[in-house]
Amino acid sequence: MSDLPSSIVDFGTRGCGDGIASEFKERIADLEPGQTIEVVVRDPSARTDLPAICRMLGHEILSTQDTGDSARILVRRSD
């Protein structure tokens, strides 16, 4: 399996109240089980909310990297 994500999405400064949860669900549904998506968020609440949404949906968080002004969250789609 490649170390590169199958897909990358940058939600900018949008938070979960701005619809990123539903858009994330659509984006990850487009992937095959086992593929990965890298999500970039800048909203402080999205940094914790999005990983919680991933866990609730059963997807695996592979890594979270805080880059100061943003966070990069790498998620593997579950079966």
Secondary structure, 3 states (H helix, E strand, C coil): CCCCCCEEEECCCCCHHHCHHHHHHHHHHCCCCCCEEEEEECCCCHHHHHHHHHHHHCCEEEEEEECCCCEEEEEECCC
